[in-house]
Amino acid sequence: MIRDMHPEELHLLRDFLYDAISVLKEYRGQGIGTALMKAMLEHLREAGYKRASLSVQKANYAVKMYMKLGFGIFSENDGEYIMLVTLT
């Protein structure tokens, strides 16, 4: 789990918010979700953001994709992970 942030820095996790990204079942497995996330992360880098975070249900198939994109688990509760990636 990622634990290098001081509690006072948690407000940084709220600097950018996207509502949701979803790919219809019939289009999954074609790299569309990965391409969308890569484009969003690149846009955030170019805009000067240092980190990005998201919440995802633990059972969501996309957890593996987020990890491949560099996200780590920052915290969790019974049903979801809060994931964080450093944008360098």
C-alpha positions in Angstrom: 0.0 0.0 0.0 1.1 3.5 -0.7 1.7 5.3 2.6 4.2 8.1 1.8 1.7 11.0 2.1 1.3 13.0 5.3 -2.3 13.2 6.5 -2.3 16.9 5.9 -1.6 16.2 2.2 -4.8 14.2 1.8 -6.5 17.3 0.4 -4.3 16.9 -2.6 -6.4 13.8 -3.5 -9.4 16.1 -4.1 -7.6 18.4 -6.6 -9.1 16.7 -9.6 -12.3 14.7 -9.9 -13.7 12.6 -12.7 -17.1 11.1 -12.3 -16.7 7.7 -13.9 -15.2 5.9 -16.8 -16.9 2.7 -18.1 -16.6 0.6 -21.2 -19.6 -1.4 -22.5 -19.1 -5.1 -22.0 -19.0 -5.9 -25.7 -16.0 -3.6 -26.1 -14.0 -4.7 -23.0 -10.7 -6.4 -23.5 -9.8 -4.3 -26.5 -7.6 -1.8 -24.6 -10.2 1.0 -24.7 -10.3 1.6 -21.0 -6.5 1.5 -20.8 -6.3 4.0 -23.6 -8.8 6.3 -21.9 -7.0 6.1 -18.5 -3.5 6.7 -20.2 -4.9 9.8 -22.0 -6.4 11.1 -18.8 -3.2 10.6 -16.8 -1.2 12.3 -19.5 -3.5 15.2 -19.6 -3.2 15.5 -15.8 0.7 15.4 -16.1 0.7 18.1 -18.7 -1.6 20.2 -16.5 0.9 20.0 -13.7 -0.9 17.6 -11.4 1.5 15.5 -9.2 -0.9 12.7 -8.2 -4.2 11.1 -9.3 -6.5 9.0 -7.2 -9.6 7.0 -7.7 -12.0 4.7 -5.8 -12.9 1.3 -7.1 -14.9 -1.6 -5.8 -12.7 -4.4 -4.8 -14.5 -6.9 -7.1 -14.1 -4.6 -10.2 -12.3 -6.2 -13.0 -10.5 -2.9 -13.7 -8.4 -3.1 -10.4 -5.7 -5.0 -12.3 -5.7 -2.4 -15.1 -5.2 0.4 -12.6 -2.3 -1.5 -11.0 -0.7 -2.0 -14.4 -1.0 1.8 -15.0 0.9 2.4 -11.7 -1.8 2.9 -9.2 -1.3 1.5 -5.7 -3.7 0.9 -2.9 -3.6 3.9 -0.6 -6.5 2.8 1.7 -9.4 0.5 1.7 -12.7 -0.3 3.4 -15.0 -3.3 3.3 -16.0 -2.8 -0.3 -13.6 -0.5 -2.1 -10.0 0.6 -2.6 -8.8 4.1 -2.8 -5.9 4.0 -5.3 -3.2 6.6 -5.9 -0.6 7.1 -8.7 2.2 9.6 -8.8 2.4 11.5 -12.1 6.0 11.9 -13.0 
